[in-house]
Amino acid sequence: MTNRKILLGQDNNALVLLFAVNALVFVFINFIKIIYYLSDIPVEFFYRQILNWFTLPAQMDVLVSRPWTIFVYMFTHHSIWHLISTSLWLWCFGYILQDLAGNNKLIPVYIYGGLVGGMVFLLANNLVPVLERNIATTEPMLGAGAAVMAVAVATTTLAPDYRIFPLINGGIPLWVLTAIFVAIDFATLSGANGGIAAAHLSAGAIGYFFIRQLRRGSDWGAWMNNLVDWFNDLFNPEKKHRKSSAKDKLHYNAGKKPYEKISNITQQKLDAILDKINQQGYQFLTEEEKEFLKRAGSEEL
């Protein structure tokens, strides 16, 4: 574990961003629902005219008329209890994933889980005969359940022996919490459409493979982060993201004073290591960097 935690108020905090998006969509939808109530409009009209444009339909022909729902549904919660329970589980696993893998892995895992879960939901309801017979009455899918399942499995795959509640007999392994989460999740889905259960299973699988590929050096989320950086560069050219080249690494920083004496534990090197943790995660530090970080925690800078 590192001494540096990603704080809730920190810039580029992916976990806070996900909380914010889910909360804003919830407030927006329920604000419109209140308007319907105050206008004495039957609540059925709200579901048909508003909520259905945010949820993922099981019917392919309906999806064609609202394709954005394959993405929007994973941020849509109609019930306050649904939002709270989802946010709590997202915080449990998302915080650990950010701490271990850096800021830029959580959102890709979340989006991959939601997209794959949504596609499996559609395929299951349109290709499985048992589900296909009832597709006309199948409720649409909404909520971050599949996305959070991907985050939970990804976090557990990355560090199954990560200890939570360390004061309780040395801590509880993360895989125990994940097992509880999966049991609760599928217990609540027992009476739901089978396509939703398949969606959550597939989302968990994508979380597992995301981490497996990451360990092999293939970051499936890199293109998402690069795309965000590209958009950010368009509107903030003065803060343009620039990757360091080999030429940059071969030349010293001319801005520093020559022959300047610095301590064994330098603030510059510590900042560089902390930035690497923030971008890539603690797991990707070299043994030398981990040892340096350990010594830095026990010495005065």
N, C-alpha and C positions, 0 to 999 in steps of 0.2 A: 504494500500500500504506500501511497505517496503522502507527503505532508500537505500537499496542495489540494484543496477541494474546489470544485467548480461551484461558485456561489450563485444563488438564485438571481442576484442582481447583476451578474457579470455580463458583459457584452457577448453577443454571439452564443448565448446559452440556448441550445436546441430544445432542452426540456421546457424551459419557460416559454419559448415560442410555440411549442405544441400545446401547452396549457392555454396560452392566449388565444390561439386559433379555435380550439374546441370551445372555449368559453364564449368567444365572440359570436360564433355560429349559433350556440345555444341561446344567447341573449337575443340575437336578431330574430330567430324563429319564434321564440316565446313572446317577444314584443308584438309581433304580427298577430299571434294567437290572441293576445289580450285585446287587440283592436277588434278582432272578430267577435270576441265575447261582448265587448262594450257596444258593438253595433248590432247585437242580437242576430248575428248571422249564424246559422247552424254550424256546429263544430265539424260536421262532415265536409263542409265546403273548405274549411281550413286544410284538412288532410288532403283533399283532392286538388285544391288550387295552389297550395303552398308547400306543405311537407313532402308531397310526392315528387317535387322537383329537386329535393335534396337526398332522397333515399334511392337505393339501388333496386330496380325492379327485377323480378325473376324472369319476366318475359322479354325475349330478344327484340321483338317488334316494338315494344315500349322503350327499350333502351336506345334504339336507333333515334328516337325523337328527343332523347335527353342523355346524350353520351357522356356529359360531364359528371353524371352521378357515379360513375365508376371510380372517380377520385373524391368527389365531395362527400359521399356517404360516410367515409371513415372519419370525418370531423363533425358529424351530425348526431346530436343526442336530443331526444325529445323530453325525457324524464330527468329531473334534477338528480334523482338517486342513481340513474344510469350514468350520468356525467361524473358524479362524485366517486362511484366505485371504479369507473374506468380510470379516472385521474389518480386515484390512490395506487392502483396497480402500476400505472405508467410511471408514477414517481418512484415506487419501490425498485423497479427494474431499470428504468431510464437513468436514474441517478447513478446507479452502480455502473451501467454501461458507459456513461460519460466519464466517470472517474477512471475507468480502466482503459477505454479505447479513444478518449478524446471527444471533442465537441462535434466532429463532423461525421459521426457514424450513426447516431441515434435517428435522425430524420430519414436517411436512406433506408434503414431497416424498417422503420415505421411505414414508409410509403410502399416499399416492396411488399411488406406483409399485407397491407390494405389492398393493393392492386391484385396480387396473386389470389388473396382470399376472395375478392370480388369476382374475379374471372372463374374461379372454381365454383363459386355459388351459382353463377350463370350456367356453366357447363353441366353441373350436377342436375339442375332443374330442367334443363332442356335436352339432356341426353340419357339420363337414368329413367327408365320406363316407370318405376314406382312413383318417382317425384313428378315426372312429366304429366301424369294423369291428373294431378291436382294443381298444376301450374297456374290455372286461371284464378284460384283462390289463395295462392301463396303470398304471404306477406313480404314486402320488400325488406331488404337488409339495411340497417343503419347502425352507426356507432363504431367505436375504435376497437372493438373486441378482437378482430383478426389482426390488426396492426399491433396491438399490445401483446398478443400471443407471440408474434414474431420477435418483438423486443425481449420478452421474457425468455424465450428459448435461446436467442442469440446471446443474451447476458449469461445464461447458465452454461452454454457451450463454451464461452470464453473463460469463465472462472467458476466451475461447479462447486469448488470447495471454498469459495469466498464466504467469510463468516459474517453473519449479521447478529445483532444483540450479543456482543462479545462478553457482557457481564453474566450471561446465562451459560454456565458450565463451559466457558471458552468460546461460546458462539454457536449459532445454528448454521449448518451449511446451506448455501444458496439453493441447492437442488431440492431441499426439503420445502422451502417456500414455493418453489416452482411447482412441485408436485401438488401442494395445497391449492395453488392458483388454478392449475389445470383441472383438478377435481371439482372445484367450485364452478369453473367456467362450463364444463360439460354437464354438470348437474343442472345448471340453469338452462341449458340448451336441450335437455331431455325431451321436452314436449314441443320443441320448435321444429321447423323444417330441417330435414336432414342435410340440405345443401349448406346451411349455416355451419353445422358441425364439420362438414368437409372443408369449408372455407377456413375455419380455425386450424384444422389439422395441417392444411397446406401452407398456411401462414407460418405456423411453427416450423415446418420443414424449410421454408425459405430463410428463416432466421438462423437455423442451424447451418445451412449451406453458405450463407453470407459470411459467417465467422470462419468456416472451414476454408473458404477461398481467400479470406483475408490473411489467414496464417500462411497460406501458400504464396502470398505476395500480390494477390489480385483483389483490388478494392472495387467492388461492384458499385459503391456509392461515389466513386471519384468523379464520374461524369456529371452527377447532380451538383456536387460542390463546385466543379468547374463552371457549370452553367450559371449557378448563383453568382460566382465571382465575376463572370462575364457581364451579367446584367448589372451588378454592383459597379463595375468599372465604367459602364456606359453613363451612369448618373453621378458617379463620384470619381472622375478622372484623377483628382489630386491624391486619392487613396488607392490608386491602381495596384492590383495584385501583381507581383512580379516574382517569378521563380528564379532562385539563384542559379547561376551558371557555373560551370567548372572554372571559368576565368575569374569569377568573383571569389571563388574559394582559394585561388592561388595567390591572391594579393591581399596584403594586410590592410586594415582600416586606417587610412591616412589621417582620419579625424582624431585619432588618439595621440596623446603626447608621446614622443619617442623616449625610450628608456624609463617609462613611468613604472615605478615599483608598485605591484599589487599583491594582495594577500594570497595565501595558498587557496582559500575558498573565495573565488572571485564572483562578484555580483553578476558580471557579464556572462560567465559560463553557466551560472545557476539559472539566469533568465533564459538562456538558450535551451537548457534542458527542460525547464518548465513549459516553454513554448512548444517543445517537441511533444511533451505529454499532452498538452492541450489539443494539438493537431492530430497526433497519431495514437497516443495512449501509452500508458506506463509499460504495457507488455512489450513495446517495441524499443525500449531503451537497451543499450548495451550494458554488459556487466560493469564496465568501467563507469558509465553514467549513473547506474544505480548505486554504486559504491560512493561516488561523488555526492549524490543526493543525500545519502545516509550520513556522510560526514558533515555536509552542510547543515543538517538538522541539529547537530550536536555542537556546532561552533558559532561564535558570534561573527556576523558579516561586518 
